[in-house]
Amino acid sequence: MSNHLASVLTTVNAPYSVQLDDAALANCLADLDLAKQHPGHISAFLGEVPPSLQVEFAVVHHIPVPDLKTFAAAFSAWSGESYPLAA
């Protein structure tokens, strides 16, 4: 994984004792129920990681961009937060 994609994990994991690796984060982004078990991590990904890096992370992990946007909208509806990709 490139350095800038590794920075995604640094941003997502920074405040948490439970650390997600890239595969675990990708799994969460593909499964809303799993994502709900890590709401802070997912909120950090969708709200603090620049959208261009979110898309790049998704592409590297074989998550189609339209699926990521659908996920972002569903997580936004569940969490009550607003995220750029959910628009």
C-alpha positions as CSV (number, residue, x, y, z in Angstrom):
1,M,0.0,0.0,0.0
2,S,1.3,3.5,-0.9
3,N,2.3,6.0,1.8
4,H,-0.7,8.2,1.2
5,L,-3.1,5.2,1.4
6,A,-1.3,4.2,4.7
7,S,-2.1,7.7,5.9
8,V,-5.8,6.8,5.6
9,L,-5.3,4.1,8.3
10,T,-3.5,6.6,10.5
11,T,-6.4,9.0,10.2
12,V,-9.0,6.3,10.8
13,N,-7.2,4.6,13.7
14,A,-5.6,7.6,15.5
15,P,-8.0,7.9,18.4
16,Y,-8.9,4.3,18.9
17,S,-7.3,1.4,20.8
18,V,-8.8,-1.1,18.4
19,Q,-6.9,-0.7,15.1
20,L,-8.4,-1.6,11.7
21,D,-6.0,-2.8,9.0
22,D,-6.7,-2.0,5.4
23,A,-8.6,-5.3,4.8
24,A,-10.8,-4.8,7.9
25,L,-11.6,-1.2,6.8
26,A,-12.4,-2.4,3.3
27,N,-14.7,-5.1,4.7
28,C,-16.5,-2.4,6.8
29,L,-17.0,-0.3,3.7
30,A,-18.7,-3.2,2.0
31,D,-20.9,-4.2,4.9
32,L,-23.1,-1.6,6.7
33,D,-23.8,-4.0,9.6
34,L,-20.1,-4.5,10.1
35,A,-19.4,-0.8,9.8
36,K,-21.9,-0.1,12.6
37,Q,-19.6,-2.1,14.9
38,H,-16.8,0.5,14.1
39,P,-18.8,3.8,13.8
40,G,-15.9,6.1,14.8
41,H,-13.5,4.5,12.3
42,I,-16.0,4.7,9.5
43,S,-17.0,8.3,10.4
44,A,-13.3,9.3,10.4
45,F,-12.9,7.6,7.0
46,L,-15.9,9.3,5.5
47,G,-15.5,12.7,7.2
48,E,-11.8,13.3,7.7
49,V,-10.1,11.5,4.8
50,P,-10.2,13.5,1.6
51,P,-12.8,12.1,-0.9
52,S,-10.1,11.5,-3.5
53,L,-8.2,9.2,-1.1
54,Q,-11.5,7.5,-0.1
55,V,-12.0,6.7,-3.8
56,E,-8.5,5.6,-4.3
57,F,-8.7,3.3,-1.2
58,A,-11.9,1.8,-2.5
59,V,-10.5,1.2,-6.0
60,V,-7.3,-0.5,-4.5
61,H,-9.6,-2.7,-2.5
62,H,-11.9,-3.6,-5.4
63,I,-14.9,-1.6,-4.1
64,P,-16.7,0.0,-7.0
65,V,-17.0,3.8,-6.5
66,P,-20.8,3.8,-7.0
67,D,-21.0,1.2,-4.2
68,L,-18.8,3.4,-1.9
69,K,-21.1,6.3,-2.6
70,T,-24.2,4.2,-1.8
71,F,-22.5,3.0,1.4
72,A,-21.6,6.6,2.4
73,A,-25.2,7.6,1.9
74,A,-26.5,4.7,3.9
75,F,-24.0,5.3,6.7
76,S,-24.9,8.9,6.7
77,A,-28.6,8.1,7.1
78,W,-27.8,5.7,10.0
79,S,-25.4,8.0,11.8
80,G,-27.0,11.3,11.1
81,E,-23.7,12.8,9.9
82,S,-23.1,14.4,6.6
83,Y,-20.3,13.2,4.3
84,P,-19.0,14.5,1.0
85,L,-19.4,11.1,-0.9
86,A,-23.0,10.7,0.5
87,A,-24.2,13.7,-1.5
